[in-house]
Amino acid sequence: MKKILIFSIALLLSQMATAQSKIGFLDLNYVLNKLPRYKQIQKELTDFQKQGQEEFKIKQEDFQKKLEAYQQEAASLSPVMRAGEEKKLQNLQDELVNFETSFRARIQNKEAQLMAPIYEKIEKSIEEITKAEAYEFIVRREAFYTVVEANNISDKVAAKVQTMN
């Protein structure tokens, strides 16, 4: 029984070794950088981020001014007024932290929203090239140390995506 199992495994391995799989490679960063729309999206995201940073800076400066004013007046305030001012300052600081956190999430959402159509086109291009050229697998180039350049479909994908509108 053991000999039959070993023979079956050996036979299976030999069949697998003789079967040739056509594997294509894709460099996603290369493809993205070839697309004019990707460059536009990067600029939109940079502008959006700068706008948020400016808004944060204004809020932070406002907080800093109020903190400094409080520190100058604190000695002359009654304990009740001091507690009220400290509560206001704590609320402003919490708003700053919440703004920063929510803004990061807004950036990620905006990027996902803007990039979704590009990723859909890339995926569709990969599927079309895979079928047309009889590839069994397409893998990200970054996953391997070396690849056969003849199997690199990055330029084909970039060209196909650029023709889609």
C-alpha positions, 0 to 999 in steps of 0.5 A, spaced: 500 500 500 505 504 501 509 503 495 502 504 491 502 511 495 509 513 493 508 511 486 502 515 485 505 521 488 511 520 484 507 520 478 503 526 480 509 530 481 512 528 474 506 530 471 506 537 474 513 538 472 512 537 465 505 541 465 508 548 463 504 554 466 504 561 463 505 566 468 505 573 467 507 579 472 505 586 473 508 592 476 502 596 479 506 602 481 509 602 474 502 601 471 499 607 475 505 612 474 504 611 466 497 613 467 495 621 467 489 620 471 493 617 477 497 623 476 491 628 477 489 624 483 495 624 486 495 632 485 488 632 488 489 628 494 495 633 495 491 639 494 486 636 499 491 634 504 494 641 504 487 644 505 486 640 511 493 642 514 491 649 513 485 648 517 488 644 522 493 649 523 488 655 524 484 651 529 491 649 532 493 657 532 486 659 535 487 654 541 494 656 542 492 663 543 486 661 547 491 657 552 496 663 552 490 668 554 488 663 559 495 662 562 496 670 563 489 670 566 488 664 570 491 667 577 486 673 577 480 668 575 476 665 581 476 657 581 469 656 578 471 661 572 478 657 572 474 651 571 470 653 566 476 656 562 479 649 563 473 645 560 473 650 554 480 649 553 480 641 554 474 641 549 478 645 544 484 640 544 479 634 544 476 638 537 483 638 535 484 631 536 478 629 533 479 633 527 486 630 525 483 623 526 477 624 522 481 628 517 486 622 516 479 618 515 477 623 510 483 622 506 483 615 505 476 615 503 477 620 498 483 616 495 479 610 495 473 613 491 478 616 486 482 610 485 476 605 485 475 607 477 482 606 475 483 599 479 477 597 476 480 598 469 486 595 471 483 589 473 479 589 467 485 590 463 488 584 466 483 579 465 482 581 458 490 580 457 490 574 461 484 571 456 487 573 450 494 571 451 493 564 455 496 566 461 494 562 467 496 566 473 498 574 473 502 576 479 505 582 482 512 583 480 514 585 487 512 578 490 519 576 486 526 577 486 527 576 479 522 575 473 522 574 466 521 580 462 518 577 457 512 575 461 511 582 464 505 585 462 505 592 465 506 596 459 500 592 456 496 593 462 498 601 462 496 601 454 489 598 455 487 602 461 489 608 457 484 606 451 478 605 456 474 611 458 
